[in-house]
Amino acid sequence: MGLPYIPSRMTSSSQRTPVSASSITVSCRFFGRYAEVLGVGQLELQLPAEATAGDAVAALRTRHDAQSLLPQRPLVAVNQEHVALDAPLHDGDELALLPPLAGG
């Protein structure tokens, strides 16, 4: 199931593709290694209305052929709050993939 995405750097709010009532658009942000792997720092992802953060990660893994480079269960935040992968997404949410942190 290939899910469509629209790179945010190529759209503005007035140019967005119309979204049906059964889908949502989520702004995805990437940091560190994830931005390198995906080749972008941000993009918009169109998902089914009942999508979770895990569904968004799965769509990104398949859409960008990054299955071996993105972990199955990365740290994610929705609207700047850490959440589990089963957290529901809503239209207009911001999903951030956070790279592993190390240090002491």
N, C-alpha and C positions, 0 to 999 in steps of 0.2 A: 504494500500500500504506500506508494510514493505520495507524500504530502507536499503541497506547493509552498514555496516561501517567496517572499519579495524582499530583496536586499534593501534595507532602510536608506542607504546612501543614494539610492536611485529613485526614491519616492518622496513625496511630501504628503501632508494630510489631505490636500486637495486632489492628489493624483492616485490615491489608493484604489486598488481594485475593489469593487463592491463585495461585501461579505454577506453571505446568506445568514438567516437567523439560526441556522444549525451549525455555524462555525464562528470561531473567534480569531482575532489577530493578536499575537503576543510579540512584544519587542524582546529580542534575545541579545544579551550582552556577554562578551567573552573576554577573559583576562588571561594574561601570561601565556602558558603553553597552548591553551585552548584557542586563543586568538591566532597563534601561529599555525596550529593544525588546520583550522577552518579557513584561514586566510582573510578573515574579517574580524572587526571588533564588535560589530553589531549587525543584526538583520531582523527582519520581521518574518514570523512564521504563522501560517494559517493552519488552524487545527479544528477538529470537531468540537462542538460546544461543550461537551462533557470531558474534555481533555484534562490530564493531570500533568504535573511537572515531569514525571517519568515518561509520559507519552511524548512530550516535547523533546526530551533527551533522545528517545528512540527514533523520532523523526529526524533529528539532526544527525544521528549516527548513520542512518541509512542514506539520507539525502546527500550528505557530503562525503560518502565513502570513507568515513573515519572510524569504522567499527573497531579496528585494532588500536586506534590512538586515543579515543575517548573511553574512559572507564564505564562499565555498566551502571555504576551507581555513584556519579560524581556529586560533590557538594553543590547544592543549588540554593538560590535565594529568589523569592518572589516579592517584588516591590520592597527590596532591601531588607527582607527578613528571611533568615535561614528557615527552610522548610524541608519536610520529607518528600520523597519522590511521589507519594500518593496525594500530595496537596492539589486541590482543584485549581484550575486556571480560569480566569475570566477575561473577557474582551478588554484589551488595553493594558493588561498586566505587563510588567517587566520581569523577565526571567533572566537571572545571571548564573552562568556556570563558573564556579569558583575552583581554581586549581588547588591541589593539595598544598597545605601550609607546613613548613618545617621551621624549626628553630628552637630556642630554649629560653 
